[in-house]
């Protein structure tokens, strides 16, 4: 009996979601034909629906709604961001890169640039990943994990001096990070010293 009630509730949610999507499609068509901009209330309602899908673990449903939002409003930062994160979680790194790139083109934000760097890194495009992280750090150099990630990329590229530089900067933000301490000890044992001008 409990299962049937939850099934009925789920079906009602699906019908409500379909009704909202139909309403938004009609509104988007009307707005497009009139050459006007879509009110943010409509995309906000859709965004809340997509987030509810995500929280319920319905990633495919969330994806459909987020895609609809960016179709309606190409500059909707939060929908692009959620799509990028959704694709990262799914390990569809080229798609994640696409949405993070769109975000970076819409707004220069260190979080978006870091996420782009992560998507590029996940595709083994290390030079491009380093560039994205460099740009993120130029906007905000307070995040220890961001500095550590860039150090790791330079380490993998074989650029030990740059790697050490960023690992040291990360350690100054995260002095209790045991992994960073071990990395710095390894560099010291190899006789490397930081070049402050990197």
N, C-alpha and C positions, 0 to 999 in steps of 0.2 A: 504494500500500500504506500509506504514511504517513497519507494522508488518511482511509482506512478506519479505521485505528487511532484517529485523533483523533475520528472520527465515533462509533465504538464507545464511546470514553471519554466523549464528550458525552452519548450516550444513557444510559450507566450513571449519569452525574451527574444527568440528568433523572429517571431512575427512583428514585435515592436521594432527590432533592428531593421527588418526589411521595410517597414512603414517609414522609418526615419530616413533610410537610404532612398526610397522612392520619392519622399518629400524633398530631400536634398537634390536629387537629380532633376526634378521638375523645377525647383528654385534655381538651380545652376543654369538650366536651359533658358529659363525666363530671363535671368540676369544677363546671360551671354547675348541673347537676342536683343536685349535692350541696351547693350553696351555699357552696363553699369558694373560696379564692383559688388561682390557678394558680401552681405552683412556678416560680421564676425560671429554673431550669435549662432548662425547655422553651422559654421565650422567648429565652433566651441562645443556644440551639442554632439556633433560627430566625433570630435576628439575625445570627449568624455566616454562615448560609446566604445571607441577603440581601446581606450585605457581599461575600461571594464572588461573587455575581451581579454586583454593582456593579463590582468589580474586573475582572471578565471582560467588562464592557461590556454586560451583559444587563440593561438598565435596566427593561424591562417585567417581567422575572422578579423583579428586586429589589423593584419596586413592589408586586407581588402579595404577596410574603412580608412586606414591611413593613406593608402594610395588614392582613394577617392578624394580625400582632403587636399592632397597636393595637386590633384587634377583640377580641383575647384580653385585653390589658392596656391599658386606655384611658390609663393614666398612664405609659406607657413613653416616657420622654423621648427617648432616642436614636432610637427608631423614628420618632417625630414629627419630630425634627430632620432625619433622613435623608430622609424624605418631602418636607419643605419644601425641602431642598437639591436633591433630584431634580427637583421641579417648577420650581424656579428655573432649573435647567440646561435644562429642557425649554421654558422661557419660558411656563409655565402659571402666571402670577402670582397669579390668584385662588386656585388650589389651594395654592400656596406660602403665601399669606397665611393660609388656613384652618389649616394645620398649625402655622405659627409663632404664630398667635393662640392655638391650643390649648396650645402650649408655654408661652407667657407666662402663661396662666391657671393652668398647673400649677406653674410656678416663675418667679419674677422674676429673670431672668438677663440681663445686658447683651448677650450674644451673641444670644440669642433675640430681644430687642427690636430690635437692629440689623438682624437678618435680616428681621424684620417690617417695619421701616422701609424696607428695600431692596425688599421685595415691594410695599409701598404706593407707593413712589417709581416703580417700574416700571409702575405703573398710572396714573401722573400724579396720585395722590392726595397732593399735596404737604403739605397742612396735617397730615393724619394721619401722614404719614411723619415730619415734623418732631417731632410729639408722641412718636412711638416712639423716635426718636433722642434726644430730650431725656430721656426716661425711662431710656434706656440709659446716657447720660452721667451722669445723677444717681447711677447705681450704680457706674460705672467711667469716669472721665474721663481715663484714661491712654492711650487708643488714639488716635493721631493721625489715622488714617483715618476713625474714627468722627466726630471733630470736623470733619474736612474734608468729610465727606458732609453733615453738618448745615449747614455753611457753604454748600455748593452748593445745598441745598434752599432756604435763606433767600435766596440770590442769585436763584434762579429765581422765588421768591415776590415779589421786588422789595424785600425787607427788607434793604437794604444794610448798615445798622449792625449788625444781628445777624449777617449773613453775615461781615462783616469781623471781628467779635468771635470767631467760631468759627474762621475761617481763621487768625487770629493765635494762638489757642490751639493749633490743629493745628501751626502752624509752630514753636511752642515745643517740641513733641514730636518734630517731624520737620524740624529746621533745614536739612537738605540737600535737601529736596524741591523740585526746580526748578519744578514746576508751582505749588506754594504760593507760592514766591518771586515768580513772575511775576504771580500773582493779587494778592498784596499790593502789588506795584509799581503795578499797574493801579489799585487802590483809592487809593493815595497820589497818583497822577497826577490822579485825579478829585477830590482834596482831601478825601477822607473820613478821619476819624480814629475810632479805636475808642472806644466808650463802655464803660468798664469795668463799668458797672452793668447791662449787658444780661443 
